[in-house]
C-alpha cells in the first residue's frame, strides 16, 4: 500500500482485512506507520459489537459502544501479549510488539458483521459464520506474525485460545 493515511486507506485496509488477504496481514507486520489504521479497525470492530452487548447485558447503546470498544481493545492486548511472548519464547521470533499487535487488530475486522444483528436478529447461524470468520482471520494474522506456515499458525491459535480460556 502506498500510504496508511486517510479514510481511503482505512476503507482499503478494512475491506482487505475482511477478505482475509494474507498479503495485507504480512504487510502490516512490517509497517509501523499502519498502527493507527489497524487500531482504528479494532475500534470500529468494538463499536460494531454493541448490538450484541447491549441487549445481552441490558445496557443502553452508548454504554454498549464503550463496553464493546473496551472489550475489543482488552482482548487485542491480551492476545498480543500471549502471541508476542510465545513467538519470542517458543518460536524464537524476535518481532516487535507492534508487529504482533497490527495484524491481530486486523483480525477483529469481521466483528463488523455484528451490525447485522438489529436487521436480521441474532441466530445460531450468524454466530457460527462470525465465529468461523473471526477464527480464520486470527489464523491468517498468526501466519503473518509467525512466518512459519499455516500449520504453525493453527497450532499457535490453539495454544493462544487455551491460554485465553485458562486466564478467563
PyMOL commands that set and color helices and strands:
alter all, ss='L'
color gray80, all
select helices_A, chain A and resi 7-18+22-29+32-48+50-57+61-89+97-106+109-120+124-146+150-167
alter helices_A, ss='H'
color red, helices_A
deselect
rebuild
show_as cartoon
